Amino acid sequence: MRIARLVNAWFALEGRDLPWRRPGFTAWGTLVSEIMLQQTPVARVVPRLEAWLERWPTPAALASEPPGEAVRAWDRLGYPRRALALHAAATQIAERHGNVVPEDVDALLALPGIGDYTARAVAVFAYGHRHPVVDTNVRRVIARALLGRGEAGPPSTRRDLAAMEALLPADPAEARVTNAAVMELGAIVCTARAPRCDVCPLAELCAWRAAGYPAYDGPKAAVQKKFEGSDRQVRGLIMAELRAADVPVTAAEIETVWPDAAQRARAVDGLLRDGLAVQVDGGYTLP
């Protein structure tokens, strides 16, 4: 397909030099990077990923340490439950897969915390299998270039995978590049708020551009709640205290983190329920 040829040629010249795109990058590194990149900018992920893989170069290395160490090393990447899930996945990989990240999508999906996107991304980018890989950036490129819509709207796994599948070349190696290239195009050119149509390799084919950039009037994807003042912010502040401490953080110390007692209690209860904190004599610690 012409779109694949155009984006692949563009990607060869304009794709960013990122650790997970370099020759020899491991399947374990690919799995870690994909989980870190969920809802987190690349610039924040790269240094944390490099430190993580230096400390834990294999799943078994991570599995040998308490899950709290994974949470501590996660630092401020956000959504620390991902660190717990990654530790649990590493444990299963070490115990059930001989310390080798599986390459089959179904086997990957059976790991804790691994969803459809991550499973396909690892199978494609680490092992070279031919599958469509769809994230927010891919959905936006498809919506604009093929459907003439300014936004992708709510996701549909079946529809989105079929749309990307239709763009992939038959050759697995070329299809792997197309997956990465469309993702990259959405990340740095066909962006949500300020698309750079003047440098887009699909400008002449783009249905949205040809239609005069009509405003999107379809169903909207769910909007994330405001962070400032939210329970998520309180959880993050408490987690920062737990990560920084080598001894239990007392209830009195947690009280200084946030003034609203009810919200603070909800945050603590949520962290305990999610396994991100444990209550011990003297206060709270990482698991």
SEDREN-185202 format. One record per residue (C-alpha): x, y, z; residue in one letter; residue number from 1. Coordinates in Angstrom, 1 decimal, padded with zeros to 4 digits, always signed. Example, Ala and Ser with C-alpha at 12.3 -4.5 7.8 and 13.67 -1.06 7.14 Angstrom:
<kolkes>
east  north  up  type  seq
+012.3  -004.5  +007.8  a  1
+013.7  -001.1  +007.1  s  2
</kolkes>
This chain:
<kolkes>
east  north  up  type  seq
+000.0  +000.0  +000.0  m  1
+001.2  +003.5  -000.9  r  2
+000.7  +004.8  +002.7  i  3
+003.1  +002.1  +004.1  a  4
+005.7  +003.0  +001.5  r  5
+005.5  +006.7  +002.3  l  6
+005.6  +006.4  +006.1  v  7
+008.3  +003.8  +006.0  n  8
+010.5  +006.1  +003.8  a  9
+009.8  +009.1  +006.0  w  10
+010.6  +007.0  +009.2  f  11
+014.0  +006.0  +007.8  a  12
+014.9  +009.6  +007.6  l  13
+013.0  +011.2  +010.5  e  14
+012.5  +008.6  +013.1  g  15
+013.9  +009.4  +016.5  r  16
+017.0  +007.5  +017.8  d  17
+015.4  +005.8  +020.8  l  18
+016.9  +003.0  +022.9  p  19
+014.2  +000.4  +022.0  w  20
+014.8  +001.0  +018.3  r  21
+018.5  +000.2  +018.4  r  22
+019.9  -003.2  +017.1  p  23
+020.3  -005.7  +019.9  g  24
+017.8  -004.2  +022.3  f  25
+016.4  -007.1  +024.3  t  26
+012.8  -008.4  +024.4  a  27
+012.9  -007.7  +028.2  w  28
+013.9  -004.1  +027.5  g  29
+011.1  -003.8  +025.0  t  30
+008.6  -005.0  +027.5  l  31
+009.8  -002.6  +030.2  v  32
+009.9  +000.3  +027.8  s  33
+006.3  -000.4  +026.5  e  34
+005.0  -000.4  +030.0  i  35
+006.9  +002.7  +031.0  m  36
+005.7  +004.6  +027.9  l  37
+002.0  +004.2  +028.8  q  38
+000.7  +007.7  +029.4  q  39
+004.3  +008.9  +030.0  t  40
+006.4  +011.2  +027.7  p  41
+009.4  +009.6  +026.0  v  42
+011.8  +012.2  +027.5  a  43
+010.9  +011.1  +031.0  r  44
+011.0  +007.4  +030.2  v  45
+014.5  +007.2  +028.6  v  46
+016.7  +007.9  +031.6  p  47
+014.5  +005.8  +033.9  r  48
+014.5  +002.9  +031.4  l  49
+018.3  +003.0  +031.2  e  50
+018.7  +003.0  +034.9  a  51
+016.2  +000.2  +035.3  w  52
+017.8  -002.1  +032.8  l  53
+021.3  -001.5  +034.2  e  54
+020.0  -002.6  +037.6  r  55
+017.7  -005.3  +036.4  w  56
+019.0  -006.6  +033.0  p  57
+016.7  -009.7  +033.1  t  58
+013.3  -010.6  +034.5  p  59
+014.9  -012.8  +037.1  a  60
+017.0  -010.0  +038.3  a  61
+013.9  -007.9  +039.1  l  62
+012.0  -010.9  +040.4  a  63
+014.7  -011.5  +043.0  s  64
+014.0  -008.3  +044.8  e  65
+010.9  -007.2  +046.7  p  66
+008.1  -005.5  +044.7  p  67
+008.6  -002.4  +046.7  g  68
+012.0  -001.9  +045.1  e  69
+010.3  -001.8  +041.7  a  70
+007.9  +000.9  +043.0  v  71
+010.8  +002.9  +044.5  r  72
+012.8  +002.7  +041.2  a  73
+009.7  +003.7  +039.2  w  74
+010.1  +007.1  +040.9  d  75
+007.8  +009.7  +039.4  r  76
+006.8  +008.0  +036.1  l  77
+003.3  +007.9  +037.4  g  78
+000.7  +005.1  +037.8  y  79
+003.0  +003.1  +040.1  p  80
+000.7  +000.1  +039.8  r  81
+002.5  -000.5  +036.5  r  82
+005.7  -001.2  +038.5  a  83
+003.9  -003.8  +040.6  l  84
+002.5  -005.4  +037.5  a  85
+005.9  -005.4  +035.8  l  86
+007.5  -007.1  +038.9  h  87
+004.7  -009.7  +038.8  a  88
+005.2  -010.3  +035.1  a  89
+009.0  -010.6  +035.6  a  90
+008.4  -013.2  +038.3  t  91
+006.2  -015.3  +036.0  q  92
+008.7  -014.9  +033.1  i  93
+011.5  -016.1  +035.3  a  94
+009.6  -019.0  +036.8  e  95
+007.5  -020.2  +033.9  r  96
+009.3  -019.1  +030.8  h  97
+012.9  -019.8  +031.6  g  98
+013.7  -016.1  +032.1  n  99
+012.8  -015.4  +028.4  v  100
+010.1  -013.0  +027.5  v  101
+007.5  -015.0  +025.5  p  102
+006.9  -014.0  +021.9  e  103
+003.4  -015.4  +021.4  d  104
+000.7  -012.8  +021.9  v  105
-001.5  -015.2  +023.9  d  106
+001.4  -016.1  +026.2  a  107
+002.2  -012.4  +026.7  l  108
-001.5  -011.6  +027.5  l  109
-001.4  -014.3  +030.2  a  110
+001.3  -012.3  +032.1  l  111
+000.1  -009.9  +034.9  p  112
-000.6  -006.4  +033.7  g  113
+000.0  -007.1  +030.0  i  114
-002.8  -005.9  +027.8  g  115
-003.5  -006.2  +024.1  d  116
-001.4  -003.3  +023.0  y  117
+001.7  -004.3  +025.0  t  118
+001.5  -008.0  +024.0  a  119
+001.3  -007.0  +020.3  r  120
+004.0  -004.4  +020.6  a  121
+006.5  -006.9  +022.2  v  122
+005.6  -009.6  +019.6  a  123
+006.2  -007.1  +016.8  v  124
+009.1  -004.9  +017.9  f  125
+011.1  -007.5  +019.9  a  126
+010.4  -010.6  +017.8  y  127
+009.4  -009.4  +014.3  g  128
+006.0  -011.0  +014.1  h  129
+003.4  -009.5  +011.9  r  130
+000.5  -007.9  +013.9  h  131
-001.1  -004.5  +013.9  p  132
-000.1  -002.4  +016.8  v  133
-002.5  +000.4  +017.7  v  134
-002.0  +003.2  +020.2  d  135
-003.5  +006.7  +020.5  t  136
-001.1  +008.2  +017.9  n  137
-001.9  +005.4  +015.4  v  138
-005.7  +005.9  +015.8  r  139
-005.3  +009.7  +015.2  r  140
-003.3  +009.2  +012.0  v  141
-005.8  +006.7  +010.7  i  142
-008.8  +008.9  +011.6  a  143
-007.3  +011.9  +009.8  r  144
-005.6  +010.4  +006.8  a  145
-008.1  +007.7  +005.9  l  146
-011.4  +008.8  +007.4  l  147
-011.2  +012.5  +007.2  g  148
-011.9  +013.1  +010.8  r  149
-010.0  +015.4  +013.1  g  150
-010.2  +013.0  +016.1  e  151
-010.3  +009.3  +016.4  a  152
-013.2  +009.2  +018.9  g  153
-013.7  +006.4  +021.4  p  154
-011.4  +003.3  +020.8  p  155
-012.7  +000.0  +019.4  s  156
-010.2  -002.8  +019.6  t  157
-011.7  -004.8  +016.7  r  158
-012.2  -001.8  +014.4  r  159
-008.8  -000.2  +015.2  d  160
-006.9  -003.4  +014.7  l  161
-008.6  -004.1  +011.4  a  162
-007.9  -000.5  +010.2  a  163
-004.2  -000.9  +011.0  m  164
-004.0  -004.4  +009.6  e  165
-005.2  -003.0  +006.2  a  166
-002.2  -000.7  +006.1  l  167
+000.5  -003.4  +006.8  l  168
+002.7  -004.8  +004.1  p  169
+002.7  -008.6  +003.8  a  170
+006.4  -008.8  +004.7  d  171
+006.8  -009.0  +008.5  p  172
+009.9  -006.9  +008.5  a  173
+008.3  -004.1  +006.5  e  174
+005.1  -004.4  +008.6  a  175
+007.2  -003.9  +011.7  r  176
+008.6  -000.7  +010.3  v  177
+005.1  +000.5  +009.3  t  178
+003.8  +000.0  +012.8  n  179
+006.6  +002.0  +014.3  a  180
+006.4  +004.7  +011.5  a  181
+002.7  +005.4  +011.9  v  182
+003.1  +005.6  +015.6  m  183
+006.0  +008.0  +015.2  e  184
+004.1  +010.1  +012.7  l  185
+001.3  +010.6  +015.2  g  186
+003.7  +011.4  +018.0  a  187
+005.8  +014.1  +016.3  i  188
+003.9  +015.3  +013.2  v  189
+000.2  +014.5  +013.2  c  190
-000.1  +015.6  +016.8  t  191
-003.5  +016.2  +018.6  a  192
-003.3  +020.0  +018.9  r  193
-000.8  +021.3  +016.3  a  194
-000.4  +018.9  +013.4  p  195
+002.6  +019.8  +011.2  r  196
+000.9  +019.1  +007.8  c  197
+003.6  +021.0  +005.9  d  198
+006.1  +018.2  +006.7  v  199
+003.7  +015.2  +006.7  c  200
+004.5  +012.5  +004.2  p  201
+000.8  +011.8  +003.9  l  202
-000.2  +015.4  +003.2  a  203
-001.2  +014.7  -000.4  e  204
-003.3  +011.7  +000.6  l  205
-004.8  +013.0  +003.8  c  206
-008.6  +012.9  +003.7  a  207
-009.0  +015.4  +006.6  w  208
-006.7  +017.9  +004.9  r  209
-008.5  +017.5  +001.5  a  210
-011.8  +018.2  +003.2  a  211
-010.5  +021.4  +004.7  g  212
-009.9  +020.2  +008.3  y  213
-013.6  +019.9  +009.3  p  214
-014.2  +020.1  +013.0  a  215
-014.9  +016.8  +014.7  y  216
-018.5  +016.3  +015.8  d  217
-018.6  +012.6  +016.6  g  218
-018.5  +010.9  +020.0  p  219
-015.7  +011.9  +022.3  k  220
-013.2  +009.7  +024.0  a  221
-013.3  +009.8  +027.8  a  222
-011.5  +012.8  +029.3  v  223
-009.2  +012.2  +032.2  q  224
-010.1  +014.1  +035.4  k  225
-008.2  +017.1  +036.5  k  226
-005.0  +016.1  +038.4  f  227
-004.6  +019.1  +040.7  e  228
-006.5  +018.5  +043.9  g  229
-007.5  +015.0  +042.9  s  230
-007.1  +011.8  +044.9  d  231
-004.4  +010.8  +042.3  r  232
-002.4  +013.8  +043.4  q  233
-002.7  +012.9  +047.1  v  234
-001.7  +009.3  +046.3  r  235
+001.3  +010.6  +044.5  g  236
+002.4  +012.8  +047.4  l  237
+002.1  +009.9  +049.8  i  238
+004.0  +007.6  +047.5  m  239
+006.8  +010.1  +047.2  a  240
+007.1  +010.0  +051.0  e  241
+007.2  +006.2  +051.0  l  242
+009.8  +006.0  +048.2  r  243
+012.1  +008.5  +050.0  a  244
+012.0  +006.7  +053.3  a  245
+014.1  +003.8  +054.5  d  246
+012.0  +003.4  +057.6  v  247
+008.2  +003.3  +058.1  p  248
+006.5  +006.6  +057.4  v  249
+004.3  +007.5  +060.4  t  250
+000.7  +008.6  +060.2  a  251
+001.7  +012.0  +061.6  a  252
+004.2  +012.4  +058.7  e  253
+001.5  +011.5  +056.2  i  254
-000.8  +014.1  +057.8  e  255
+001.7  +016.8  +056.7  t  256
+001.4  +015.8  +053.1  v  257
-002.2  +016.9  +052.5  w  258
-004.6  +019.0  +054.7  p  259
-007.9  +017.2  +053.8  d  260
-008.2  +014.3  +056.3  a  261
-011.0  +012.5  +054.4  a  262
-009.1  +012.7  +051.0  q  263
-005.9  +011.7  +052.7  r  264
-007.6  +008.6  +054.2  a  265
-009.1  +007.6  +050.9  r  266
-005.6  +007.8  +049.3  a  267
-004.0  +005.7  +052.0  v  268
-006.8  +003.1  +051.8  d  269
-006.4  +003.0  +048.0  g  270
-002.7  +002.5  +048.2  l  271
-003.1  -000.3  +050.7  l  272
-005.8  -001.9  +048.6  r  273
-003.7  -001.7  +045.4  d  274
-000.7  -003.3  +047.2  g  275
+001.4  -000.2  +046.7  l  276
+001.8  +000.3  +050.5  a  277
+001.7  -001.9  +053.5  v  278
+000.9  -001.0  +057.1  q  279
+003.5  -002.1  +059.7  v  280
+004.4  -001.2  +063.2  d  281
+005.2  +002.5  +063.2  g  282
+003.5  +003.4  +060.0  g  283
+003.5  +002.6  +056.3  y  284
+006.2  +001.3  +053.9  t  285
+006.5  +000.1  +050.3  l  286
+005.7  -003.6  +049.9  p  287
</kolkes>
